[in-house]
Amino acid sequence: MTSLSITMKGQVTLKRDLLQHLGLKPGERIELDKLPGGELRLRAARPAGTIDSFIGRHKGRLKKPLTIDEMNDIAAAGWAGEP
């Protein structure tokens, strides 16, 4: 079990191996759930994309309609956190 120190500001820094275990990169977020008995459940926050954000992200940059394969590649990149 890993133990972490709490700063005077009440902050905790997760060690690199914990961040890697969660699959997190700098700037990404975590979610915490309060559980009974003073426990917390921590997990990587996964963005929930919408079709509007998908369309808006590529609006004006396309010269021709996308193929299904191109749409799949863009969607996969979005889920992988790639710009």
Secondary structure, 3 states (H helix, E strand, C coil): CCCCCCCCCCCCCCCHHHHHHHCCCCCCCEEEEEEHHHEEEEEECCCCCCHHHHHHHHCCCCCCCCCHHHHHHHHHHHHCCCC
